[in-house]
Amino acid sequence: MLPEPFDLLNEDARTPLILAKGEHVFRQGDETRGVFFVVSGAICLTRMTEAGAAVTLHNANAGGMFAEASLFSDQYHCDAIAVAPSEIIRLSKRAIQTRQREDAAFSEGLTRRLATQVQDYRQLLTLHAVKSANERVYLAVASGRLRGSVTQLASEIGLTKEACYRALKELTDQGALKKTGRGEYALCTSF
């Protein structure tokens, strides 16, 4: 169930948690205790700017992980909030660090996972550099970033939810996207 290399951790390194929508997993400044795997639901990592605006750093959905950077920090640097009823598993920071020192294959797997995340964040930075809202939304959908709500996507790619909804409508009207369900879109193959 857990992705590599976390599937190699012993059962005593895993703590299951059940969260209601709106409940915090942790708050910015809390002492780090581990990283998390989302069994079901969705968790949004958010940081408040000095001006008081909430910025989405990451959306973790079922099968995803979050707070890996906490392995190398004493405190969490953002809030993690359940945006839907969620079941998650906390993986002990201490157990991960011990396994990393003792097991080269585990350490290599963790390094590979973190390198993949760096690539993903660089892709996100590239999306943020795209000036056209329509193009930014199209590229985000094409790269599979619409995994949660449209509001979460908008925050993740640096648009207001209104601009994101407008772009989705325009892209659908142009035949670039098709609406497949509530808040769900797919690329049109004929575009």
Residue frames as a rotation matrix with the C-alpha (Angstrom) as fourth column:
MET 1
0.566 0.824 0.000 0.00
0.824 -0.566 0.000 0.00
0.000 0.000 -1.000 0.00
LEU 2
0.610 -0.416 -0.674 2.77
-0.015 -0.857 0.516 2.50
-0.792 -0.305 -0.529 0.85
PRO 3
0.938 -0.318 -0.140 4.97
-0.180 -0.102 -0.978 3.70
0.297 0.943 -0.153 -2.03
GLU 4
0.414 -0.883 -0.223 8.66
0.859 0.460 -0.227 2.87
0.303 -0.097 0.948 -2.27
PRO 5
-0.463 -0.594 -0.658 10.76
-0.123 0.778 -0.616 3.08
0.878 -0.204 -0.433 -0.17
PHE 6
-0.436 0.311 0.845 8.32
-0.877 -0.359 -0.320 3.67
0.204 -0.880 0.429 2.70
ASP 7
0.623 0.676 -0.392 6.82
-0.604 0.735 0.307 0.21
0.496 0.046 0.867 2.18
LEU 8
0.006 -0.734 -0.679 10.03
0.169 0.670 -0.723 -1.14
0.986 -0.111 0.128 3.76
LEU 9
-0.542 -0.187 0.819 9.29
-0.666 -0.499 -0.555 0.47
0.513 -0.846 0.146 7.14
ASN 10
-0.888 0.201 -0.413 8.12
0.389 0.809 -0.442 -1.71
0.245 -0.553 -0.797 10.04
GLU 11
0.023 0.999 0.038 4.50
0.661 -0.043 0.749 -1.55
0.750 0.008 -0.661 11.21
ASP 12
0.282 0.090 -0.955 5.52
0.927 -0.283 0.247 0.23
-0.248 -0.955 -0.164 14.43
ALA 13
-0.786 -0.573 -0.233 6.74
0.463 -0.795 0.391 3.19
-0.410 0.199 0.890 12.31
ARG 14
-0.722 0.597 0.348 3.18
0.199 -0.303 0.932 3.74
0.662 0.743 0.100 10.99
THR 15
-0.767 0.543 -0.342 0.39
0.287 -0.186 -0.940 5.63
-0.573 -0.819 -0.013 12.77
PRO 16
-0.492 0.658 0.570 -3.03
0.743 -0.025 0.669 5.70
0.455 0.753 -0.476 11.07
LEU 17
-0.818 0.259 -0.513 -5.03
0.132 -0.784 -0.606 8.92
-0.560 -0.564 0.607 11.48
ILE 18
-0.195 0.838 0.509 -8.65
0.968 0.079 0.239 9.74
0.160 0.539 -0.827 10.58
LEU 19
-0.875 -0.177 -0.450 -9.44
0.263 -0.955 -0.135 13.40
-0.406 -0.237 0.883 9.86
ALA 20
0.274 0.961 0.049 -12.64
0.755 -0.183 -0.629 15.32
-0.595 0.209 -0.776 9.33
LYS 21
0.163 -0.136 0.977 -12.83
0.808 -0.551 -0.211 17.98
0.567 0.824 0.020 6.63
GLY 22
0.627 0.021 0.779 -11.16
-0.155 -0.976 0.151 21.14
0.764 -0.215 -0.609 7.93
GLU 23
0.957 -0.292 0.004 -9.07
0.074 0.256 0.964 19.35
-0.282 -0.922 0.266 10.55
HIS 24
0.486 -0.861 -0.153 -5.35
-0.855 -0.431 -0.287 20.11
0.182 0.270 -0.946 10.75
VAL 25
0.733 -0.454 -0.506 -2.75
0.376 0.891 -0.254 17.38
0.566 -0.004 0.824 10.39
PHE 26
-0.088 -0.731 -0.677 -0.19
0.964 -0.233 0.126 19.89
-0.250 -0.642 0.725 11.64
ARG 27
0.941 0.334 -0.060 0.27
0.320 -0.932 -0.171 23.65
-0.113 0.142 -0.983 11.84
GLN 28
0.404 -0.815 0.415 3.15
0.176 -0.376 -0.910 25.83
0.898 0.440 -0.008 10.75
GLY 29
-0.029 -0.541 0.841 5.71
-0.795 -0.497 -0.347 25.85
0.605 -0.679 -0.416 13.55
ASP 30
0.845 0.337 0.415 4.71
-0.521 0.695 0.496 22.47
-0.121 -0.635 0.763 15.03
GLU 31
-0.184 -0.911 0.368 7.56
-0.734 0.377 0.565 20.09
-0.653 -0.166 -0.739 15.80
THR 32
0.037 0.148 -0.988 8.07
-0.901 0.433 0.031 17.62
0.433 0.889 0.150 12.95
ARG 33
0.031 0.068 0.997 7.11
-0.700 0.714 -0.027 14.03
-0.714 -0.697 0.070 13.74
GLY 34
-0.349 -0.179 0.920 7.06
0.354 0.884 0.306 12.41
-0.868 0.432 -0.245 10.33
VAL 35
-0.858 0.159 -0.488 5.87
-0.511 -0.363 0.779 12.33
-0.053 0.918 0.393 6.75
PHE 36
-0.234 0.911 0.339 2.40
-0.391 0.231 -0.891 11.31
-0.890 -0.341 0.302 5.63
PHE 37
-0.995 0.084 0.056 0.71
0.090 0.494 0.865 9.00
0.045 0.866 -0.499 3.13
VAL 38
-0.418 0.906 -0.069 -2.87
-0.847 -0.416 -0.332 9.71
-0.330 -0.080 0.941 2.03
VAL 39
-0.826 0.235 0.512 -4.97
0.250 0.967 -0.039 6.52
-0.504 0.096 -0.858 2.02
SER 40
-0.131 0.822 0.554 -8.18
0.955 -0.046 0.294 8.37
0.267 0.567 -0.779 1.12
GLY 41
0.666 0.452 -0.593 -9.36
0.597 -0.800 0.061 11.96
-0.447 -0.395 -0.803 0.98
ALA 42
0.329 -0.537 0.777 -7.23
0.624 -0.493 -0.606 15.02
0.708 0.685 0.173 0.30
ILE 43
0.411 -0.328 -0.851 -4.80
0.751 -0.407 0.519 17.20
-0.517 -0.853 0.079 2.24
CYS 44
0.693 -0.162 0.702 -3.83
0.403 -0.720 -0.564 20.74
0.597 0.674 -0.434 1.28
LEU 45
-0.030 -0.774 -0.633 -0.51
0.967 -0.182 0.176 22.22
-0.251 -0.607 0.754 2.38
THR 46
0.608 0.392 0.690 -0.95
0.542 -0.840 -0.001 25.97
0.579 0.375 -0.724 2.80
ARG 47
-0.409 -0.711 -0.572 1.27
0.907 -0.384 -0.172 28.81
-0.097 -0.589 0.802 3.89
MET 48
0.745 0.634 -0.206 0.09
0.630 -0.771 -0.093 32.29
-0.218 -0.061 -0.974 4.81
THR 49
-0.025 -0.725 0.689 1.92
0.713 -0.496 -0.496 35.22
0.701 0.479 0.529 3.25
GLU 50
-0.818 -0.338 -0.466 2.90
0.568 -0.604 -0.559 38.32
-0.093 -0.722 0.686 5.21
ALA 51
-0.840 0.538 0.073 -0.13
-0.471 -0.788 0.398 40.02
0.271 0.300 0.915 3.59
GLY 52
-0.460 0.667 0.586 -2.45
-0.560 0.294 -0.775 37.33
-0.689 -0.684 0.239 4.96
ALA 53
0.313 0.540 -0.781 -3.13
-0.944 0.270 -0.191 35.48
0.108 0.797 0.594 1.70
ALA 54
0.363 -0.130 0.923 -3.21
-0.294 0.924 0.246 31.68
-0.884 -0.360 0.297 1.72
VAL 55
0.049 -0.434 -0.899 -0.89
-0.996 0.044 -0.076 30.06
0.072 0.900 -0.431 -0.82
THR 56
0.913 0.261 0.315 -1.28
-0.276 0.961 0.003 26.39
-0.302 -0.089 0.949 -1.73
LEU 57
-0.057 -0.996 -0.065 2.09
-0.901 0.023 0.434 24.66
-0.431 0.084 -0.899 -1.72
HIS 58
-0.910 -0.234 -0.343 0.88
-0.354 0.868 0.347 21.15
0.217 0.438 -0.873 -2.44
ASN 59
0.222 0.958 0.183 -2.29
-0.975 0.223 0.018 19.11
-0.024 -0.182 0.983 -2.79
ALA 60
-0.874 -0.485 0.017 -1.94
-0.485 0.873 -0.044 15.50
0.007 -0.047 -0.999 -1.67
ASN 61
0.202 0.960 -0.193 -4.70
-0.960 0.233 0.156 13.14
0.195 0.153 0.969 -2.78
ALA 62
0.766 0.160 0.623 -5.24
-0.373 0.899 0.228 9.41
-0.524 -0.407 0.748 -2.24
GLY 63
0.791 -0.546 0.275 -1.99
0.611 0.693 -0.382 7.58
0.018 0.470 0.882 -2.96
GLY 64
0.427 -0.623 0.656 0.08
0.078 -0.697 -0.713 10.73
0.901 0.356 -0.248 -2.45
MET 65
0.082 -0.526 -0.847 2.60
0.987 0.161 -0.004 11.76
0.139 -0.835 0.532 0.15
PHE 66
0.583 -0.001 0.813 3.33
0.081 -0.995 -0.060 15.04
0.809 0.101 -0.580 1.89
ALA 67
0.871 -0.275 0.407 5.75
-0.491 -0.500 0.714 16.69
0.007 -0.821 -0.570 4.32
GLU 68
0.753 -0.647 -0.121 8.83
0.593 0.747 -0.301 14.80
0.285 0.155 0.946 3.11
ALA 69
0.101 -0.740 0.665 10.94
0.052 -0.664 -0.746 17.93
0.994 0.109 -0.028 3.65
SER 70
0.689 0.229 0.688 10.14
-0.626 -0.291 0.724 17.64
0.366 -0.929 -0.058 7.36
LEU 71
0.833 -0.455 -0.316 12.71
0.506 0.856 0.102 14.84
0.225 -0.245 0.943 7.57
PHE 72
-0.175 -0.976 0.132 15.35
0.890 -0.214 -0.402 17.56
0.420 0.047 0.906 7.47
SER 73
-0.356 0.157 0.921 13.64
-0.210 -0.974 0.085 20.22
0.911 -0.163 0.380 9.55
ASP 74
-0.965 -0.012 -0.260 12.73
0.250 0.235 -0.939 20.65
0.072 -0.972 -0.224 13.21
GLN 75
-0.414 0.852 -0.321 9.42
-0.049 -0.374 -0.926 22.41
-0.909 -0.367 0.197 12.46
TYR 76
-0.044 0.516 0.855 6.73
0.955 0.272 -0.115 22.17
-0.292 0.812 -0.505 9.80
HIS 77
-0.859 -0.413 -0.303 6.84
0.297 -0.884 0.362 25.22
-0.417 0.220 0.882 7.51
CYS 78
-0.700 0.712 -0.050 3.15
-0.467 -0.405 0.786 25.26
0.540 0.574 0.616 6.55
ASP 79
-0.261 0.724 0.639 -0.29
-0.737 0.278 -0.616 24.08
-0.624 -0.631 0.461 7.62
ALA 80
-0.940 0.108 -0.324 -1.64
-0.138 0.747 0.651 20.72
0.312 0.656 -0.687 6.44
ILE 81
-0.490 0.855 0.171 -5.44
-0.653 -0.230 -0.722 20.69
-0.577 -0.465 0.671 6.34
ALA 82
-0.698 0.376 0.609 -7.89
0.532 0.842 0.091 17.97
-0.479 0.388 -0.788 5.33
VAL 83
-0.769 0.454 -0.451 -10.03
-0.605 -0.746 0.280 19.37
-0.209 0.488 0.848 2.49
ALA 84
0.145 0.802 -0.580 -12.19
-0.630 0.527 0.570 16.25
0.763 0.283 0.582 2.60
PRO 85
0.749 0.060 0.660 -12.73
-0.575 0.554 0.602 13.50
-0.329 -0.830 0.449 5.17
SER 86
0.338 -0.767 -0.546 -9.37
-0.687 0.195 -0.700 11.73
0.643 0.611 -0.461 5.05
GLU 87
0.951 -0.251 0.179 -7.49
0.063 0.728 0.683 8.69
-0.302 -0.638 0.708 6.22
ILE 88
0.536 -0.840 -0.081 -3.73
-0.585 -0.301 -0.753 9.14
0.608 0.451 -0.653 6.38
ILE 89
0.799 -0.416 -0.435 -0.73
0.580 0.723 0.374 7.31
0.159 -0.551 0.819 7.78
ARG 90
0.742 -0.642 0.194 2.03
-0.668 -0.734 0.123 9.15
0.063 -0.220 -0.973 9.63
LEU 91
0.694 -0.630 -0.350 5.44
0.452 0.759 -0.469 7.58
0.560 0.167 0.811 9.07
SER 92
0.836 -0.317 -0.448 7.85
0.378 -0.259 0.889 8.15
-0.398 -0.912 -0.097 11.94
LYS 93
0.802 -0.597 0.001 10.61
-0.496 -0.669 -0.554 10.64
0.331 0.444 -0.833 11.21
ARG 94
0.162 -0.769 0.618 12.95
-0.875 0.178 0.451 8.81
-0.457 -0.613 -0.644 13.58
ALA 95
0.367 0.035 0.930 12.27
0.107 0.991 -0.079 5.42
-0.924 0.128 0.360 11.93
ILE 96
0.971 -0.001 0.240 12.86
0.239 -0.090 -0.967 6.86
0.023 0.996 -0.087 8.44
GLN 97
0.601 -0.790 0.120 16.13
-0.757 -0.611 -0.231 8.53
0.256 0.047 -0.966 9.46
THR 98
0.111 -0.532 0.839 17.38
-0.620 0.623 0.477 5.36
-0.776 -0.573 -0.261 11.17
ARG 99
0.583 0.179 0.793 16.50
0.381 0.801 -0.461 3.21
-0.718 0.571 0.399 8.14
GLN 100
0.975 -0.223 0.000 18.15
-0.120 -0.524 -0.843 5.74
0.188 0.822 -0.538 5.84
ARG 101
0.297 -0.916 0.270 21.45
-0.951 -0.257 0.174 5.48
-0.090 -0.308 -0.947 7.75
GLU 102
-0.142 -0.336 0.931 21.35
-0.509 0.831 0.222 1.67
-0.849 -0.442 -0.290 7.90
ASP 103
0.146 0.356 0.923 19.94
0.546 0.749 -0.376 0.67
-0.825 0.558 -0.085 4.49
ALA 104
-0.744 -0.551 -0.378 21.56
-0.007 -0.559 0.829 1.90
-0.668 0.619 0.413 1.26
ALA 105
-0.747 0.521 0.413 18.62
0.609 0.284 0.741 0.70
0.269 0.805 -0.529 -0.90
PHE 106
0.276 0.848 -0.453 16.14
0.946 -0.323 -0.027 2.59
-0.169 -0.421 -0.891 1.30
SER 107
-0.028 -0.384 -0.923 18.32
0.265 -0.893 0.364 5.71
-0.964 -0.234 0.127 1.19
GLU 108
-0.943 -0.321 0.086 18.58
0.142 -0.156 0.977 5.49
-0.300 0.934 0.193 -2.61
GLY 109
-0.362 0.895 0.262 14.81
0.880 0.236 0.412 5.06
0.307 0.379 -0.873 -2.91
LEU 110
0.380 0.462 -0.801 14.20
0.743 -0.668 -0.032 8.10
-0.550 -0.583 -0.597 -0.73
THR 111
-0.451 -0.637 -0.625 16.69
0.058 -0.720 0.691 10.15
-0.891 0.275 0.361 -2.76
ARG 112
-0.887 0.181 0.425 14.97
0.455 0.187 0.871 9.07
0.078 0.965 -0.248 -5.99
ARG 113
0.067 0.991 -0.113 11.58
0.993 -0.055 0.100 10.08
0.093 -0.119 -0.989 -4.59
LEU 114
0.289 -0.012 -0.957 12.82
0.443 -0.885 0.145 13.50
-0.848 -0.466 -0.250 -3.49
ALA 115
-0.782 -0.601 -0.164 14.52
0.091 -0.371 0.924 14.08
-0.616 0.708 0.345 -6.87
THR 116
-0.563 0.672 0.481 11.22
0.778 0.236 0.581 13.32
0.277 0.702 -0.656 -8.62
GLN 117
0.409 0.719 -0.562 9.53
0.861 -0.509 -0.024 15.91
-0.303 -0.474 -0.827 -6.42
VAL 118
-0.252 -0.571 -0.782 12.14
0.150 -0.821 0.551 18.51
-0.956 0.021 0.292 -7.37
GLN 119
-0.943 -0.066 0.326 11.35
0.325 0.030 0.945 17.81
-0.072 0.997 -0.007 -11.04
ASP 120
-0.094 0.992 0.086 7.62
0.966 0.070 0.249 18.19
0.241 0.107 -0.965 -10.33
TYR 121
0.385 0.211 -0.899 8.12
0.601 -0.796 0.071 21.52
-0.701 -0.567 -0.433 -8.55
ARG 122
-0.676 -0.641 -0.364 10.26
0.083 -0.557 0.827 22.77
-0.733 0.528 0.429 -11.43
GLN 123
-0.689 0.532 0.493 7.42
0.665 0.192 0.722 21.89
0.289 0.825 -0.486 -13.78
LEU 124
0.331 0.837 -0.436 5.09
0.938 -0.343 0.054 23.88
-0.104 -0.427 -0.898 -11.52
LEU 125
-0.071 -0.448 -0.891 7.45
0.273 -0.868 0.414 26.88
-0.959 -0.214 0.184 -11.63
THR 126
-0.940 -0.237 0.246 7.39
0.276 -0.105 0.955 26.64
-0.201 0.966 0.164 -15.43
LEU 127
-0.170 0.960 0.223 3.57
0.931 0.082 0.355 26.75
0.323 0.268 -0.908 -15.34
HIS 128
0.367 0.291 -0.884 3.69
0.710 -0.701 0.064 29.85
-0.601 -0.651 -0.464 -13.16
ALA 129
-0.563 -0.678 -0.473 5.84
0.165 -0.653 0.739 31.57
-0.810 0.338 0.479 -15.80
VAL 130
-0.646 0.413 0.642 3.13
0.739 0.128 0.661 31.14
0.191 0.902 -0.388 -18.46
LYS 131
-0.973 0.193 -0.124 1.31
-0.150 -0.944 -0.293 34.48
-0.174 -0.267 0.948 -18.75
SER 132
-0.439 0.856 -0.274 -1.91
-0.641 -0.085 0.763 33.32
0.629 0.510 0.586 -20.44
ALA 133
-0.318 0.420 0.850 -4.43
-0.815 0.337 -0.471 31.89
-0.484 -0.843 0.235 -17.97
ASN 134
0.731 0.641 -0.234 -5.90
-0.663 0.585 -0.467 29.67
-0.163 0.497 0.852 -20.70
GLU 135
0.317 -0.697 -0.643 -2.51
-0.443 0.490 -0.750 28.25
0.838 0.523 -0.154 -21.64
ARG 136
-0.617 -0.557 0.556 -1.53
-0.726 0.131 -0.675 27.78
0.303 -0.820 -0.485 -17.99
VAL 137
0.055 0.738 0.673 -4.77
-0.795 0.441 -0.418 25.90
-0.605 -0.511 0.611 -17.22
TYR 138
0.794 0.223 -0.566 -4.47
-0.570 0.598 -0.564 23.81
0.213 0.770 0.601 -20.40
LEU 139
-0.078 -0.925 -0.372 -0.90
-0.483 0.362 -0.798 22.82
0.872 0.118 -0.475 -19.54
ALA 140
-0.571 -0.078 0.817 -1.88
-0.816 0.165 -0.555 22.05
-0.092 -0.983 -0.157 -15.95
VAL 141
0.500 0.804 0.321 -4.71
-0.697 0.594 -0.401 19.75
-0.514 -0.023 0.858 -17.08
ALA 142
0.689 -0.282 -0.668 -2.44
-0.491 0.497 -0.716 18.17
0.533 0.821 0.204 -19.71
SER 143
-0.377 -0.922 -0.091 0.19
-0.482 0.279 -0.830 17.42
0.791 -0.269 -0.550 -17.07
GLY 144
-0.065 0.443 -0.894 -2.35
0.455 0.811 0.369 15.82
0.888 -0.383 -0.254 -14.71
ARG 145
-0.923 -0.377 0.078 -2.43
0.124 -0.482 -0.867 18.54
0.365 -0.791 0.491 -12.07
LEU 146
-0.257 0.899 0.356 -6.24
-0.855 -0.383 0.351 18.64
0.451 -0.214 0.866 -11.81
ARG 147
-0.645 -0.083 -0.760 -6.36
0.150 0.961 -0.232 15.95
0.749 -0.264 -0.607 -9.12
GLY 148
-0.706 0.436 -0.557 -8.47
0.601 -0.046 -0.798 17.77
-0.374 -0.899 -0.230 -6.56
SER 149
0.405 0.893 -0.198 -10.90
0.676 -0.438 -0.592 20.64
-0.616 0.106 -0.781 -6.83
VAL 150
0.390 -0.193 0.900 -10.69
0.735 -0.524 -0.431 23.42
0.555 0.830 -0.063 -9.40
THR 151
0.933 -0.036 0.358 -10.13
-0.225 -0.835 0.503 25.83
0.281 -0.550 -0.787 -6.49
GLN 152
0.626 -0.751 0.209 -7.10
0.111 0.351 0.930 23.80
-0.772 -0.559 0.303 -5.38
LEU 153
0.222 -0.529 0.819 -5.75
0.966 0.234 -0.111 23.74
-0.133 0.816 0.562 -8.94
ALA 154
0.705 0.106 0.701 -6.19
0.342 -0.917 -0.205 27.51
0.621 0.385 -0.683 -9.26
SER 155
0.907 -0.372 0.197 -4.24
-0.367 -0.470 0.803 28.13
-0.206 -0.801 -0.563 -6.06
GLU 156
0.465 -0.756 0.462 -1.53
0.418 0.647 0.638 25.65
-0.781 -0.104 0.616 -7.05
ILE 157
-0.003 -0.471 0.882 -0.94
1.000 0.007 0.007 27.27
-0.010 0.882 0.471 -10.45
GLY 158
-0.700 -0.428 -0.572 -1.22
0.545 -0.837 -0.040 30.85
-0.462 -0.340 0.819 -9.20
LEU 159
-0.725 0.559 0.402 -4.63
0.082 -0.510 0.856 31.91
0.683 0.654 0.324 -10.52
THR 160
-0.601 0.672 0.432 -7.80
-0.737 -0.257 -0.625 33.05
-0.309 -0.694 0.650 -8.82
LYS 161
-0.582 0.450 0.677 -10.53
0.319 0.893 -0.319 30.43
-0.748 0.030 -0.663 -8.86
GLU 162
0.473 0.791 -0.389 -12.59
-0.039 -0.423 -0.905 32.75
-0.880 0.443 -0.169 -11.06
ALA 163
0.107 -0.530 -0.841 -9.81
-0.942 -0.326 0.085 33.02
-0.319 0.783 -0.534 -13.65
CYS 164
-0.848 -0.433 0.306 -9.33
-0.358 0.893 0.272 29.27
-0.391 0.121 -0.912 -13.57
TYR 165
-0.176 0.876 0.449 -13.05
0.395 0.480 -0.783 28.56
-0.902 0.040 -0.431 -14.07
ARG 166
0.550 0.339 -0.763 -13.16
-0.450 -0.650 -0.613 31.13
-0.704 0.680 -0.205 -16.91
ALA 167
-0.340 -0.780 -0.525 -10.18
-0.911 0.135 0.389 29.49
-0.233 0.611 -0.757 -18.60
LEU 168
-0.785 0.105 0.610 -11.72
0.063 0.994 -0.091 26.02
-0.616 -0.033 -0.787 -18.24
LYS 169
0.280 0.959 0.033 -14.96
0.234 -0.035 -0.972 27.27
-0.931 0.280 -0.235 -19.82
GLU 170
0.448 -0.166 -0.878 -13.14
-0.756 -0.594 -0.274 28.98
-0.476 0.787 -0.392 -22.69
LEU 171
-0.655 -0.751 -0.086 -10.96
-0.705 0.566 0.429 25.92
-0.273 0.342 -0.899 -23.31
THR 172
-0.498 0.587 0.638 -14.08
0.331 0.809 -0.486 23.73
-0.801 -0.031 -0.597 -23.30
ASP 173
0.547 0.731 -0.409 -15.89
-0.054 -0.456 -0.888 26.11
-0.836 0.508 -0.209 -25.68
GLN 174
0.160 -0.594 -0.788 -12.83
-0.939 -0.337 0.063 26.06
-0.303 0.730 -0.612 -28.00
GLY 175
0.890 0.244 -0.386 -12.79
-0.365 0.888 -0.280 22.25
0.274 0.390 0.879 -27.99
ALA 176
-0.111 -0.993 -0.033 -9.39
-0.644 0.097 -0.759 21.99
0.757 -0.063 -0.650 -26.28
LEU 177
-0.954 -0.103 0.283 -10.92
-0.294 0.524 -0.799 20.36
-0.066 -0.845 -0.530 -23.18
LYS 178
-0.167 0.948 -0.272 -14.05
-0.151 0.248 0.957 18.39
0.974 0.201 0.102 -22.48
LYS 179
-0.316 0.183 0.931 -15.90
-0.944 -0.160 -0.289 18.36
0.097 -0.970 0.223 -19.19
THR 180
-0.519 0.030 -0.854 -16.11
-0.172 0.975 0.139 14.79
0.837 0.219 -0.501 -17.92
GLY 181
0.085 0.553 -0.829 -17.79
0.866 0.370 0.336 15.43
0.492 -0.747 -0.447 -14.57
ARG 182
0.949 0.285 0.134 -18.17
0.173 -0.828 0.534 18.03
0.263 -0.484 -0.835 -11.85
GLY 183
0.671 -0.742 0.011 -14.78
-0.594 -0.528 0.606 19.75
-0.444 -0.413 -0.795 -11.66
GLU 184
0.032 -0.639 0.768 -13.30
0.221 0.754 0.618 17.13
-0.975 0.150 0.166 -14.00
TYR 185
0.700 0.090 -0.709 -11.82
-0.604 -0.455 -0.654 17.87
-0.381 0.886 -0.264 -17.42
ALA 186
0.230 -0.634 0.738 -9.87
0.472 0.736 0.485 15.92
-0.851 0.237 0.469 -20.03
LEU 187
-0.554 -0.498 -0.667 -7.95
-0.389 -0.553 0.737 16.88
-0.736 0.667 0.113 -23.13
CYS 188
0.704 0.708 -0.053 -9.80
-0.322 0.252 -0.913 16.61
-0.633 0.660 0.405 -26.42
THR 189
0.006 -0.751 0.660 -7.87
0.428 0.599 0.677 14.38
-0.904 0.278 0.325 -28.77
SER 190
0.307 0.198 0.931 -9.04
0.951 -0.034 -0.307 16.25
-0.029 0.980 -0.199 -31.87
PHE 191
0.907 0.065 -0.416 -7.76
0.133 -0.982 0.137 19.69
-0.399 -0.180 -0.899 -30.75
